[in-house]
Structures are given as structure tokens and as C-alpha cells.
Amino acid sequence: MKTKYIVYFILILLFAGFVAYRMKANSQKGDTSVRGGRSGGMPAGPVQVNGIIVEPKDFSTSLSVTGSIEANEQIEIRSEVSGVIKGLYFNEGSNVKKGQLLLKINDIELQAQLSQALTREKLASETESRAGMLLKKEAISKEEYDIALADKSALQAATRLIRAQISRTVVVAPFSGRIGLRTVSVGGYLTPSTVVASLISMNPVKIIFAVPEKYAQQMRTGSEIQFTVPGSSKKNYAKVYAIEPGINSSSRTLQIAARAANPSGEFLPGSFSKIDFPLAIINNALLIPSEAIVPVERGKKVFVSRNGKATEVIIETSTRTEKEVLVTSGLKVGDTLLTTGIMALKPDSPVKIKITKN
């Protein structure tokens, strides 16, 4: 029995000692935490950051939009009259000149009508001539002469009508350009609704694009634009020659047309184009990297270094490019702008700066 009580007593002593040890350990840990909380709020040394010196530079603002390339002139070649095609006088995909003969419709029936009309006209002319001589001799009345003259005039008009019909059997190029693929063949029957081929004037070409309504007042005829086409990084130039007089009410955009030289035919009508339209040139502009800006409730802020410490500055910005932002207020030339580690900075934090090139 005594042995049993001794064992219980030893166990109680061990448990009490363990509890006392844990209480002491927790007390020491709490003191350490308090001391750490008092001293751990400030960094042990300056924060390593990168920075740049704010310097002025000339900055040109431009507007990037998309557009399309269109032919300067473009039509579908058709015949004015119906008939059998007698001849085609162009090669598909070739260049043709203004006034060049493209096709001829069989006009044998009209030629026969013209021959008949010319014969009648000649006879009527002779009859009118004889009637005129008889009138001078007072052998016929003035009324009889007038009838002969009217017959002559009517037959002359009929002849002119047949000549006009014959001229419509010939199709010529209304302007110089490149003709496309034909859809008809010699011997086929052609009607005015049939498209023979397309004719496109490709030099120069038109660049058609639209700009948002807010830029409408900055658009001017004669302005030069840059544009690129798919598959090429080459910068090409065109000049604005026409501006739509009103804003499109559905898209709230202004339609603009520019013209570009295309002597080699590299710009194909219907192609997509990316356009850069210059808006303004700003001298002594302050441009900073976009990663240096922190959005805040009041707007935007940056950190600059003053006396070795980070200082918070509220800024106002304007145009944004791919990598930089134009600052309109808040910074001045010569400021040391911090560009890295800014999310971990607090006002008056000591900083050690490595100056980089902007």
C-alpha cells in the first residue's frame, strides 16, 4: 500500500513540474514577442531599390486605329446591250489603259440596218435638194419642200440612232487599271446583267479608317499618316484627302480617307491595315515607367527619394504608351523616381538607390 502512494506522489510532482515549466516558457515567449513588436516595425537597414532621374524629352502623341485598303476606282465590266460575244481583247489579270477595247458584241444585224438607213438618208437628201431648186423656181409650194426636208431629217435621226446602238456593242475601259478574271467566253450570249470581269485602279489606293468622336477636331486634310499591312513591318505613308462632314451616330466615329502611292501594286484592295495617326508633339514632356505608378484612392502616386528616404508624391497623368506614362503634374525635372520595390515602401523608409537609365 505504501509503495502505491509513493508512486502517486511522484507522478503528481512530475506533473506539477511540467506545468510550471510550460508556464515559464510561455511567459518568456510573450516577452520576446513584445520586444520584437516594439523593435521589428522598422527595417534594420535601407531598402535596395532602382531609380531613375526624371528628365524632359520631346513626345509625340499618336492614335492607333485599324482600317482597310480600297481601290481608287473599281467597277464591274458589263455590256449595255444583249448579244453574242464576237471578241474578247484583254488578258485576265493584266493592266489595261483607259479607252482600250475590251470586248465586241456581234452587230451584223445593226450594220445591215445602218446600211439601209444610209441609203434612205441619201435618197431623202437628194429629194430635198431637188425640192429646194424647184421651190426657187416656184414650181412647188413651200409646204411640199418642208415635207421633203422633214423626211430627210427623220432619216438622219434614224441613222444616228443605229450608230448609237452599234457603239453600245463595244465595251472599252473607262479608266486605266488591272482587270480581273473573266466570266464569259467568245461565242457566249451576253446580257446587261452579266459581269464580264472586274476592273480596279490600284495606283494610288485609298486607306479608309475611322477615329473616335473625341478626336474629330484634331483631324485635318493634308495630314500624313503611317500604316502597315499584314505580313510586313515596313512603315508606309499616306496623306489624308477627305474627311466625312459628320459623325456616325451609331458608332460615334468620324470616317477618314487617305491616299497612298502604289506603283508596284503591293497594296491589295480589301486588305487590313494598322494606322498610326499623329495628334500632337509635346516638348519637354515628363515620361516615367508605368511600373513606377501605384493606384490609390486619391488617384495615382509614385515614390521619389529625398534626403535618402522614400517620399510619397501624388501625380496626374495623361497619355499612356506601351511602356511609359506622360505626367502632367506632381513631378519636376531632376527628381529621383523609385521604380522597383515600391509596393513594400512606406513614407520616410530609408532607401539605397541604384540609378538606371530611363
C-alpha positions, 0 to 999 in steps of 0.5 A: 500500500505504501509503495502505491502512494509513493508512486502517486506522489511522484507522478503528481510532482512530475506533473506539477513540474511540467506545468510550471515549466510550460508556464515559464516558457510561455511567459518568456515567449510573450516577452520576446514577442513584445520586444520584437513588436516594439523593435521589428516595425522598422527595417534594420537597414535601407531598402535596395531599390532602382531609380531613375532621374526624371528628365524632359524629352520631346513626345509625340502623341499618336492614335492607333486605329485599324482600317482597310485598303480600297481601290481608287476606282473599281467597277464591274465590266458589263455590256449595255446591250444583249448579244453574242460575244464576237471578241474578247481583247484583254488578258485576265489579270493584266493592266489595261489603259483607259479607252482600250477595247475590251470586248465586241458584241456581234452587230451584223444585224445593226450594220445591215440596218445602218446600211439601209438607213444610209441609203434612205438618208441619201435618197431623202437628201437628194429629194430635198435638194431637188425640192429646194431648186424647184421651190426657187423656181416656184414650181412647188409650194413651200409646204411640199419642200418642208415635207421633203426636208422633214423626211430627210431629217427623220432619216438622219435621226434614224441613222444616228440612232443605229450608230448609237446602238452599234457603239453600245456593242463595244465595251472599252475601259473607262479608266486605266487599271488591272482587270480581273478574271473573266466570266464569259467566253467568245461565242457566249450570249451576253446580257446587261446583267452579266459581269464580264470581269472586274476592273480596279485602279490600284495606283494610288489606293485609298486607306479608309479608317475611322477615329473616335468622336473625341478626336474629330477636331484634331483631324485635318486634310493634308495630314500624313499618316503611317500604316502597315499591312499584314505580313510586313513591318515596313512603315508606309505613308499616306496623306489624308484627302477627305474627311466625312462632314459628320459623325456616325451616330451609331458608332460615334466615329468620324470616317477618314480617307487617305491616299497612298502611292502604289506603283508596284501594286503591293497594296491589295484592295480589301486588305487590313491595315494598322494606322498610326495617326499623329495628334500632337508633339509635346516638348519637354514632356515628363515620361516615367515607367508605368511600373513606377505608378501605384493606384490609390484612392486619391488617384495615382502616386509614385515614390521619389527619394529625398534626403535618402528616404522614400517620399510619397508624391501624388501625380496626374497623368495623361497619355499612356504608351506601351511602356511609359506614362506622360505626367502632367503634374506632381513631378519636376525635372531632376527628381529621383523616381523609385521604380522597383520595390515600391509596393513594400515602401512606406513614407520616410523608409530609408532607401539605397538607390541604384540609378538606371537609365530611363 
